[in-house]
Amino acid sequence: MFGNDWDEVLKEEIEKPYFQQLMTWLDQEYAEEVVYPPRDLLFQAFRLTPYAEVKAVILGQDPYHGAGQAEGLSFSVMPGVRVPPSLRNIYIELKEDIDVPTPNHGSLVQWGKEGVLLLNTALTVRESKPASHRGKGWEQFTDAVIHALNNRKQPMVFLLWGNHAGEKEAFIDQERHLVIRSAHPSPFAARKGFFGSKPFSRTNQFLEEHGERPIDWRIPNIT
């Protein structure tokens, strides 16, 4: 299903009745409605970032619901799509925090390859209908993902932006892992604690202190 060690880690979860029902329901949704991300990118976050290689998790809510935006990674959009406001604010903080230049696109695939699991709490959405796939089973699945990561021996960083993501803090053993919780990077909330929270430098400092290679947060431009 995922093509890497997530297959074994989540084997029991994807065999549970609720998940099987969710997949059957999704088959119907994709057949009858316009659903994002495209079906082949549904588990893109897991394919890019194997379980054993996760260094940090950035948790979003549900995918972008506009045409051609969602690519199966939280906060990320397909190359060529206008960079959404929340991601623009993430790039502003990235530049302020560790002086990484802002790329000319909004795809965060490079972060996935660097060990950043870009996870949404719901992995699908109907076109133009935000939160339309909440309460269908995705939350149970993504909670199981967070629990599986929390159980891992290697320390990692959980970046919880906004109240929705912050609810997951209760699952995380903070004696082993670092939680960086702040306001959401959306234009409505970024000035209430996202700007200046230094998530990128704090993540790398924690990783280095625990003998891990820091994340290279640079995203190459697309020519």
Salt bridges, closest charged atoms under 4 A:
GLU13 OE1 - LYS16 NZ 3.03
GLU15 OE2 - LYS11 NZ 3.44
ASP27 OD1 - ARG39 NH2 2.97
GLU29 OE1 - ARG126 NE 2.81
GLU29 OE1 - HIS133 NE2 2.75
GLU33 OE2 - ARG126 NH1 3.73
ASP62 OD1 - ARG134 NH2 3.92
ASP99 OD1 - LYS95 NZ 2.62
GLU114 OE1 - ARG213 NH1 3.60
ASP143 OD1 - LYS168 NZ 2.21
GLU169 OE1 - ARG181 NH1 2.80
ASP173 OD2 - ARG176 NH1 3.05
ASP216 OD2 - ARG218 NH2 2.74
